[in-house]
Amino acid sequence: MSTANAILNNFIVFEGVDGSGTSTQLELLGQRLREAGVRASLSAEPTQGPIGRLIREAIAGRTPLEAESVARLFAADRGEHLYGKGGIRETLEAGGLAISDRYIFSSLAYQGITCGDELPAALNAPFPLPELLLFFDIRPELSLARLAGRGERDIYENASFQARVDQAYRGVIAAYQGRGMRIAVIDASQSVDAVHEAVWQALLPMLKDRRV
């Protein structure tokens, strides 16, 4: 595995509180990259693998687990996401862009709240950093309003917890300033089209001379 704090070139991560629009923007970016002839692999955490499915059951409240167990599951799922068959490392070695909706920063924010900072920091220290981190900045009350029509919410999707996540994210991102990766803060309160254009502009330095 890569050493701690190594940078994975051509690896891009989206982060933000629930309802910040990362999933929508990942889909839009994927479509635009295909139209531009840029080879890219899109993914998300938790993954669709067996560990990721267990995490989804836990955060939906259907499979009660200790907070420390969830933190360890996220790290295990991330290891598979990075190094498993069809994972991020394989995509990068084949010359493509790898773009993930959530990565270590969400664990440090969310699990840092649920079980304290020490365990998530230790579990995620060995993982490499992306070349580009996009933080979708939005007030938690606005992001939660966007979730109002979604129906069933997970255990994290409530106002008091999301306010804490917002503050935790800001602390995490500040701690990673100057660590070698590029960080772009996106105003996620804008329209979907405006956010997409901001995402695209942030990626442009990585897209030079890239075609299928």
Disulfide bonds with the S-S distance in Angstrom:
none
